[in-house]
Amino acid sequence: MKTRALTALVAATTAATLLAACSGGTKADSGGGAKTLTLASVDQGSVENVVKAFEKANPGVKVRYTTSGADQYQQQIRTQLSSGTAPDVMSVWPGNGNPAATHVLAKPGYLRDLSDQPWAAKMPEAIKSVAQYEGKTYNAVFGQNGIGAVYNRQVLDEAGLTPPDTWTKLLAFCRAAKAKGTPAFALGNQDNWVTQLVQYALVSTTVYGPDRDFDKKMQAGEATFAKSPWTTALDKYLTMQKTGCFQKNPLGTNYEASQQLAATGKTLGIIQGNWVIALLKQKNPKGTFTLKALPATDDPSETLVPAAAGAGYGVNAKAKNEDLALKFVNFVMSPKGMNMFAKKQGGLPSLPDTGYQVDPSLTELSMFIKADRTVPFMDQLWPNAKVQQNMLSGLQEIFSGQSTPEKLLKEMDTDYEAGS
């Protein structure tokens, strides 16, 4: 990753159809009228409330903002930055995994250094490490996200099934769900960022369970994708597809449609980031949704969950209203702003001591985080954005029969070895 896409995950964090919202179209007025902040965000369904609260806390300020899906956003923001048309504040992913990630945007000087802001030194080390570039903080990461199986509790109860905690039980669960006419999970692989989420959930256990130092070995040239348990995880992904764990034609289903399937009980759930929970509740306000770890072995104690810093906000190094931009990111990083995002997105604040009450839907994710049974979203530690981009398109090609796991992993190795 969404959500956050989400990535790319984080991410993630996030969606596919461009939605534009305008909270006050007043242009900046140097004569003492309304001041205008421009903002581009991938936090559909949650940034709207934060903007309203920010405007209320700052009378006379208007925020002109757009929200869009991760795929479209990542394509557009680099063009806007290079052409000088980018907004004052923009969504930025942690690490180095996609075209709108911290390293990718900070390296050419597109982002303002935020190290002097009051919250920067308070970031937990795991989050700080992917919010920085060359020791300087460029990303106001407000939340932590996790990837897992999000179940529709009412539909699950009606089917008489319970969330599986082993790989064997998972396949049996999928077969039982299919037999009842309600597939286990919705999968929106038409949006290529979605393709990675099942893979990441499986990789966390199959790759990092036996070897928490796998990333360090990759960086040292001592390990590769093609000759590692990444092959096992990808095989399990395809086994889930063959077993009928997903609805028909995942490649013909986009992110929005996959939400609709899970929210309305056409499937028992969806494998996504926790950010999807708020979107599911919007579509089904009476529904109850719960995130559970996706098992990949037959020993529940081996299961790990992908959980990491979600997409945050960066300030344009050439922001037209820098003071207002900094005021906005500081609001986002305040207990009020973080808790508002966390509540709306179904996530967890990035900073401690915010007084946030964890939503019951995230009880298991919170437990995994506290027990140190999580691993970062894989792309956040890769040396360039190309590895992830080719993985996403390659997974789509595998689902359409145009490529093979062996070919994809070899191509990812080539991209990784090319460095940054």
Secondary structure, 3 states (H helix, E strand, C coil): CCCCCECCCEEECCCCCCEECCECCCCCCCCCCCEEEEEEECCCCCHHHHHHHHHHHCCCEEEEEEECCHHHHHHHHHHHHHHCCCCCEEEEECCCCCCCEHHHHHCCCCECCCCCCCCHHHCCHHHHHHHEECCEECCECCEEEEEEEEEEHHHHHHHCCCCCCCHHHHHHHHHHHHHCCCCCEECCCCCHHHHHHHHHHHHHHHCCCCCCCHHHHHHCCCCCCCCCCHHHHHHHHHHHHHHCCECCCHHHCCHHHHHHHHHCCCCCEEEEECCHHHHHHHHCCCCCEEEECCCCCCCHHHCCEEEEECCEEEEECCCCCHHHHHHHHHHHCCHHHHHHHHHHHCCEECCCCCCCCCCHHHHHHHHHHHCCCEECCHHHHCCCHHHHHHHHHHHHHHHCCCCCHHHHHHHHHHHHHCCC
